[in-house]
Amino acid sequence: MSESSSKNSTPDLSNGILFPFCMEIDPMEMLLLITFEKDPDSIYVGLEPQVFNDEINGMGHLVIGWRKDKKIDVYHEHALNLDEAKYSIAGAGLNKMVPVHMDKAYNQVNDCGVQVHYKFKDILGRDIEIAIWEKHPKKRETFGLLAPMGDAATHPTSLPMVFLHDFYFVRKNQTDILVSIGNQLRKVDPFPIPMDFQKMTFVRYSPKPLIATLNPSYQGEWQTLNIKPGQLTFEKGNHIYEIEWNKQSASIKSMCVKNNIHLLTMQFTPSFPSLNTFPPNTSYKGKFVISGHDSIGLISGEYYIQSEKEVVALKVIPSKGWKPKTTKLSTWFLFSIVKVFKKWPTTYQWNAKLYKNMEGLWHMQSKWVRTGKILKD
């Protein structure tokens, strides 16, 4: 905002700062993804075991079945308390969520690698069994990754950010793998190139996943941040805001979200202005960067503000995509050849409008859309 605008507009801090961003965290203990697209089942092309132990989801295991029609089935232990809406962003959406008894539900990573065993019945009553016993003595050279989980979403309700710490592939040698559906063995997909001078399967995992969503689609009242004049930081829930002052004008320099893995930060350049003091008929744009642990890399892009007399319109585009932290030739080659890893966030766009209702309260209407690629309904 220009200096002249700051002089002519004194913020009413009794109404706080109107800031439209938030990041939500979905705790998870373990994530493993097994694909067999080259040897598909009649329904499934992949299975994804997950482990939870938190106050939101409860304690237990689930297995996502990735279907040929791009939808998913979620099989979960009865102890878990899951929100079906969270799974609508995966692929073409949720087909069925089914509580099941799991005869086996074991998922660990030790010095030798992955140790997994699952047994349960699917929606057709077929026995599904997954068993992976990795016995490799060589140290794993793990790295950080932004999983391209959002690439398959046709109607996203947020920007899904699945940060996989200590990520690695299951090694082919000295590993026993069994994937059986309806007493039919499925052959897991191979990884196309050697990594760290070893043959790999395309079974991949993270013992420390950080699942976050940026600005879930929203319609309703939006509360302001109740800061005091000159206050430099403000904390609300698990969010920490860094505030910048220009004379009487306050703006948000960064937003951090606390979690059990690593602090997740969204920084703005220039700082994001308070929208309830934003002058009418004004355009404004800036850049943002989302970062966590150094091994994960960065997501970056632009934001745009266009104010009218009674409405403020916003647009956020992660136009720079994901920039990985590459520390070895094999990961540099992987991220360079497989473009989807870095490019999928660029196809997301967040559109929002904020306005005051008759009672003088701010309301928001927001949604995400996919751009830059052809999507089928």
N, C-alpha and C positions, 0 to 999 in steps of 0.2 A: 504494500500500500504506500502511496506517496506520502512525503512529509506534510504536504499541504492538507491531505485528507486527515492525517492524525491531528493536526491543529484544529480543524473544523469539526471534529467528531470526538467528543469526550465519552468514553465508555461508561455505562452504568453498571459498575461492578456488583451492585446489589442484585443484579440479574445474572451474574456469573459470565462465564465464557461459553459460547455456543460452539462446540467442537464435534464434528460428525463422525469421527473414526472410533473403532473399537476392534480388539482382537480377542477371540474366545479360544480357550484351551480345552482340549478333550484329552484327559490323561490316558496313557496306554503304557503297559509294561514291556510288551514284546510284539514284533510284527514279522511275519514270514510270508513270502509269496512264492507259490509253486505254479508254474505254467506248463501246460502240455498241449499247446496249440497245434503242434505238428502231429500229435497223436490224440485227437480230441475224443472225449466221451460223447454220448448222444445228447447230453445237456451241457456239460461243463468243459471249459478250456483252461480252468485254473482254480486253485484253492488257496485261501489266505487265512491261516490261523492267526489269531490275536489273543493277547492276554491282558486282563485288567485287574487292578487292585486299588480302588479309589472310592471316594464318597459319592461320586456322580454315577458311575457305571456299576459299582459293586465289585465283587471279587469272583473271577472265573474266566472261562475260555469261550471263544466263538470261532467259527470257521465260515468265511465268506466263500460261496460258490460263484465263480465268475461264469456266466452263461454264454452260450453261442449268440443269443439275441442281444447281448451287451448289457442285460439287466443282471441283478445279483440276487441270490438267496442267502440269507443270514441264518446260520444254525448256531444256537447259543445255549449255554447251560442255564438252568432255571434261576440260578442265583443272581444273574446279571439283570440290571434294570436299564434297558436300552431305549433310546429315543429314535423311533423309526425315521424321523425327519432328517437325522444326520446322514442316513444312508441314501437319501434321494440324490445326492451329488455324485454318487459313484456310478460311472458308466451311464446307461440309459435309465437308471433309477432302480428302486427296490421292487423285486417281484414278490418274494415272501420272506417274512421273518418268523423262524420256527424255533421254539424252545425244545431242546432234545436232551435225552440222557446220553452222556458220553461215557462209554465203557473205559476209554483211555483218553486222558487229557493231560499231556506232559509236554512242556516246551521250555528248554533251557539252552543256554550257550555257555560252554566252558572253554578251556584253553585249546582243546582239540577241534572246536567248532560247534555245530548245531546238533542237539539231541532232542528229537521230537517223536511223539507217538500219540495219534488220535484214532478213535474208533467210534462211529455213530451211524445212524440211519438217515438217508435223505428223504425228500418229499415223496419219492416213489417207493419208499420202504427198502431201498437197496443199502447194503453195507458199504460204508466208506471207511477206508483205513489209510492213514498216512504214517509212515515210519522213516525217519532219517537219523542215521547214526554216523556222525563224522568222526574219524579217528586219526586225523592227520597231525603229525607231531610238529610240523613247521608253524611258526608264528604267523597269525593272520595280519596282513597289512591293510587294515580297515581304513575307510575314508568317509567323508560326509556327503550327503546327497539330498537334493530336493526331489522327492518322488513325483513323477509326472501323473499323479492320480487324477488331476483335474483335466487331463487332455481328453478323456473319453466322455466327460459330462456334456450333455446336450442342453440341459436347462439348469445351470448352476444357481444355487441360492447363496453362495459366498465364493470368495477366492480360497480354495483349499490349499493349505500349506503343510505338507507332510515332510518334516525335516527328519531325516534318518541319520542319527549319529552312530558311529562305529559300524557303518554299513559294509557288508561283504557278500560274496557269492559262496555257495556251498561247493567245495572242491570235488572234482570227479573221482580222483584216486583216493583210495583208502576211505571210501564212504559207501555205506549201504543205504539205498533209497528204495522205498516201496510206496507206490500210490495205486490203490485198488478201489474201483467203483463198481459195485455189483459183481464182485469176484472177477472183474476184468482189469488186468494190469495196464496202467498208463505209463508211457515213457516220457520223463520230464524233458523239456527243451534244453538243448546244449547252449552254452555261451559261445558265440561265434569266434572269439579270439582268445588266445592264452592271456592270463593276467598274472603278474608276478611270477612268470615262468612256470605256470601251472595251468592245466586244463580245468575249466570251470563248468558247472551246470548253470542254468538260468534260474535256479532256486536262490533267492536273495533274502536278506534279513537284516534287522536292526534290533539290538537289545535295548536301545534307548531312543525310541521314536518320540518326536515332539509334534503333536497334531494341533494345528492352529487354523482358525478361519478368520479372514479379514472382512469386516463389515457385512455380516449376514443380512440378507434382504429383510427390510423392516417397514412397517407401516404403523404409525402411532406417535404418541407424545415422546419428545426427545428432551431430556433434561440437560441443563447447563452445568458447568463445573463451577462450584462456589468458591472462588479464590478471593484473597484479600489483596489490596493494593500493594505492589512491590514484592509479592510472594513469588519465589523462584521455582519451587516444586510443589506439586499437589498430588496427593495419593487418594485413590478411590478404589476400594476392592483390591484386585490384584494389578491395577493399572497405576503407573507412576507417570506424571506429566512434567516436562521441563518447560518453564514459562520464560518468554523473552519480553522485555519491556522496551518500548520506544516512546519516551515521555509518558503520556497517559494511556498509551495503547498497549494492550497485552496480546500476545500470540503464542502458539504452541510450537516449541522447537523440536520436541520429540515426545513420543509415547512409548513406555516400556511395559511389558507384561511379565509378571513374575510367574514361575512355574517350577516344577521339581527337576527339570533338566538343565536349562540355561535361560538367562534373561533374553527376551525377544524384544527388539527395538525397532520402531519406525521413526525415522528422522525426516524433517522437512527443510527444504532449501528453496526460497527463504521460509522463515517460520510461517506456520499456517495461521491466518488471521481469525479473530473471533467473529463469527458470522452475524451475531446479533448487533454488532456495531459496524458492520460492513456498509459502506455507502451504497445507495441505490444506483442503478444504471452504470455499474462498474465491472470491468473484466479483470481477472487476475489469474496468474498461473505460476506453478512452481514444480519442484521435483521432490521425490521421496525415495528413501532407501530402507528396505527391511533387512535386518541382520540379526543373527544369533551367535552361536558358537563360531569361531573363526573357520573351522573346518567345513562349515555348511555353505559359505559364500553369501551372495547378496541377491535380493530381488529389487528391481528399481523401475521407476517410470515417472509419469507426470500427473499432476492434478490441475483441474481448471475450475474456476469459479466465475459465474455470470449472475449478477444481481439485477433484479428489477425492483419495482416499487414495493411489492409485497412478497416476492418469492426470491429465494436464492437457489440457483441451479448449480449442481456439482457434477464433475466427471473425473473419474480416476482410471488410468490405464497403466498397467505394468509393462510399458512399451519396450523396455530394455530387457525384459525377461529375467532369467536367472543366470548369474555369473558364478560358476563353481570355483572352488578353491582347489586347483589341481597341483599336486605335489609329486606326481610321478607320471611317466610317459603313458602308461596303460590307461589311466583315467582321462588324461588329456585326449588321447585317441578316441576313447569311448564317447566323451561329450562332444567331440568335434564331428564324429561320423554320425552318431544318432542325434539328429537335430532336435527331436522332440524334448529332450531333457532341458534345453535352455530356452526353447521358443514357446512352449505351450502357454506360459502366463501372458504372453503378448496378445493372445486371442480373447482375453477377458477385459470387460469394461463395466465399471460401476457407475450408474446414473442415479442421482438423488435430487429431490427438491425439498426445501425446508420453508415453512410458512407459519405465521401465527394464526391461531383460531380466534373465535369470538371472545374467548376468555383471556386472550393474551398469552396463551401457552404455545410453545414451539412444537410443531409436528413435522415428521419426516416421512417421505415416501421414497423407497430406494429399491433397486433391483440390479442384478448382474445379467449381462448378455454376453454371448460369444460373438466375436467378430473375426474377420481375417481368414475364415475357413468355412467350407460348405458343411453344414450339419443337417442331418435328417431327423425329422420329428419322430 
